[in-house]
Amino acid sequence: MRTELNRGFTLIEVLVTLVILMFGLLGIAGLMAMGQRASFEAYQRQAALSIANDMAERMRSNRTQAATYAAGATTVTPVGNRVRYDNLLDGSITNCGTLVAPTSCTGAELVAYDIALWDGQLVGYGERQLAGTTLVGGIVGAVGCIEDTTPAPAPACPAAPAPLGTLINRNYRVSVAWQGSEDTVAPTTSTCGAGNFGTATRRRVVSLDTLLFQPCP
């Protein structure tokens, strides 16, 4: 006599399968979240590097005022609080980008203009909410600093008037610091933004070192 066996899955088998599937999906969700954090960190770093490079280029084109740039964005009073950018918007700082030749900015006015634009870049002036003026494109908590890193003894110009073509070289470090999404190793390249982000291991920094040859008066 043949006995027909019942075919199919029992309820317990279905539940065990669902539990295994659930753990697999949770693992995939965790990997996706890690990937998104890593992608955001990479975006922030690339944006910070672009902003730092922009300021380094501005300093190269106005190299006689390099020390004024460094004085306007120190590690103690970094740029990134939107004060300078607001001053540019309300006309307190001359907008060198709107002047038409033969009118032009002085070297010092160009420094103030460049730093104001840098301030705006750090707070994300390029992207705003559809309604209103809230800035949404900035790097998280970004600040910018410029340091004179010329090793001592620093080169100095001879007594004026210097021979035509006399140059001195000075080293400057342009840094952008921001807040990372998780703890890593604390950066040591610059103190820019130190103390701004809760813990040192949340602080991120990119720095560009540039050598400027400045003409002597």
C-alpha positions in Angstrom: 0.0 0.0 0.0 1.3 3.4 -1.0 1.0 6.4 1.4 0.7 9.9 -0.2 2.9 12.4 1.7 1.7 16.0 2.1 3.7 18.4 -0.1 4.6 22.0 0.8 6.1 24.1 3.6 5.1 24.2 7.2 4.5 27.5 9.0 7.7 27.1 11.0 9.7 26.7 7.8 8.2 29.9 6.4 8.9 31.8 9.6 12.6 30.6 9.7 13.0 31.7 6.1 11.5 35.1 6.8 13.9 35.6 9.8 16.9 34.7 7.6 15.7 37.0 4.9 15.1 39.8 7.4 18.7 39.6 8.7 20.0 39.6 5.1 18.0 42.7 4.3 19.2 44.5 7.5 22.8 43.8 6.5 22.2 45.2 3.0 20.5 48.3 4.5 23.5 48.8 6.8 25.9 48.6 3.9 23.8 51.1 1.9 23.9 53.6 4.9 27.6 53.2 5.2 28.0 53.8 1.5 25.9 57.0 1.6 28.0 58.3 4.5 31.2 57.6 2.7 29.8 59.2 -0.5 28.8 62.3 1.5 32.2 62.5 3.2 33.9 62.3 -0.3 31.6 65.1 -1.6 32.4 67.3 1.4 36.1 66.8 1.0 36.0 67.5 -2.8 34.0 70.7 -2.2 36.4 71.8 0.5 39.4 71.2 -1.7 37.7 73.2 -4.5 37.0 76.2 -2.2 40.6 76.1 -0.8 42.0 76.0 -4.3 39.9 79.0 -5.3 41.3 81.1 -2.5 44.9 80.0 -3.3 44.4 81.1 -6.9 43.0 84.5 -5.8 46.1 85.0 -3.6 48.4 84.2 -6.5 46.8 86.8 -8.7 47.1 89.4 -5.9 50.3 88.2 -4.3 51.5 91.6 -3.1 48.6 91.5 -0.6 49.3 87.9 0.6 49.9 89.0 4.2 46.6 90.9 4.2 44.8 87.7 3.2 46.4 85.8 6.0 45.5 88.6 8.5 41.9 88.5 7.4 41.3 84.7 7.9 43.5 83.5 10.8 43.0 80.3 12.7 41.8 82.3 15.7 39.2 84.2 13.6 38.5 82.0 10.6 36.1 82.9 7.8 32.8 81.1 7.5 30.3 83.0 9.7 28.7 84.9 6.7 29.5 88.3 8.2 31.9 89.2 5.3 29.5 87.9 2.7 26.6 89.9 4.2 28.8 93.0 4.1 29.4 92.4 0.4 25.7 92.1 -0.2 24.9 95.3 1.7 27.6 97.3 0.0 29.9 97.7 3.0 32.6 95.9 0.9 33.3 97.1 -2.6 32.0 94.6 -5.2 35.1 94.4 -7.4 33.2 92.0 -9.8 30.8 94.8 -10.9 33.3 97.6 -11.6 33.9 98.5 -15.2 37.2 99.7 -16.5 38.9 102.1 -16.0 37.5 101.9 -12.5 39.1 99.1 -10.5 39.7 97.9 -6.9 42.8 98.6 -5.0 44.8 95.6 -3.8 43.4 95.9 -0.3 39.8 96.3 -1.7 40.4 93.1 -3.8 41.4 91.3 -0.6 38.2 92.2 1.2 36.2 91.2 -1.9 37.9 87.9 -2.3 37.5 87.0 1.4 33.8 88.0 1.3 33.3 85.7 -1.7 35.2 82.9 0.1 33.0 83.4 3.2 29.9 83.0 0.9 31.3 79.8 -0.6 31.9 78.3 2.8 28.3 78.9 3.9 27.0 77.7 0.5 25.7 80.9 -1.2 25.5 79.0 -4.5 22.5 76.9 -3.4 19.4 78.2 -1.7 15.9 76.9 -0.8 13.3 77.3 -3.6 11.4 79.7 -1.4 13.3 82.1 0.8 17.0 82.9 1.1 18.2 80.0 3.4 21.5 78.7 2.2 21.6 74.9 1.8 24.6 74.1 -0.3 27.4 74.7 2.2 29.8 72.2 3.8 28.7 71.3 7.3 30.1 74.0 9.7 32.8 74.9 7.2 35.4 77.6 8.1 38.5 78.8 6.2 41.9 79.9 7.4 45.1 81.3 5.8 48.4 80.9 7.6 51.9 82.2 6.8 54.0 79.1 7.2 57.3 80.6 6.0 60.1 79.1 8.1 62.2 81.4 10.2 64.1 83.5 9.5 61.6 84.9 7.1 63.0 86.5 4.0 62.8 90.3 3.9 63.1 92.9 1.2 66.1 95.1 1.2 65.8 98.8 2.0 63.7 100.6 -0.6 64.1 101.2 -3.4 65.0 97.5 -4.1 66.8 96.6 -7.3 64.3 96.1 -10.1 63.0 92.5 -10.2 63.9 91.7 -6.6 61.6 89.0 -5.2 61.1 87.3 -1.8 59.3 84.0 -1.4 56.8 83.2 1.4 54.8 80.1 2.1 51.1 80.2 2.8 48.7 77.5 3.8 45.1 77.7 2.8 42.8 75.4 4.9 39.1 74.5 5.0 37.8 72.7 8.0 34.4 71.1 8.5 32.4 68.7 10.6 32.5 65.0 9.6 29.7 62.6 10.2 31.6 60.2 12.4 34.8 60.0 14.5 38.1 59.4 12.7 41.7 60.3 13.5 42.1 64.0 14.5 43.9 66.0 11.7 47.2 67.6 12.5 48.0 69.6 9.3 46.3 72.8 10.6 44.5 74.1 13.7 41.9 75.7 11.5 38.4 75.1 13.1 39.9 73.5 16.2 37.2 73.4 19.0 34.4 74.2 16.6 33.0 70.7 16.1 32.7 69.1 19.6 35.5 66.6 19.4 38.8 66.8 17.5 38.0 63.4 15.8 35.0 64.9 14.1 37.0 67.8 12.6 38.0 67.4 8.9 40.6 69.6 7.2 42.0 70.0 3.7 45.1 72.2 3.3 46.9 73.6 0.3 50.4 74.9 0.6 51.4 77.6 -1.9 54.7 79.4 -2.5 54.3 83.0 -3.5 57.1 85.1 -5.0 56.4 88.7 -4.0 58.0 91.7 -5.6 59.9 94.2 -3.3 58.9 97.8 -3.5 
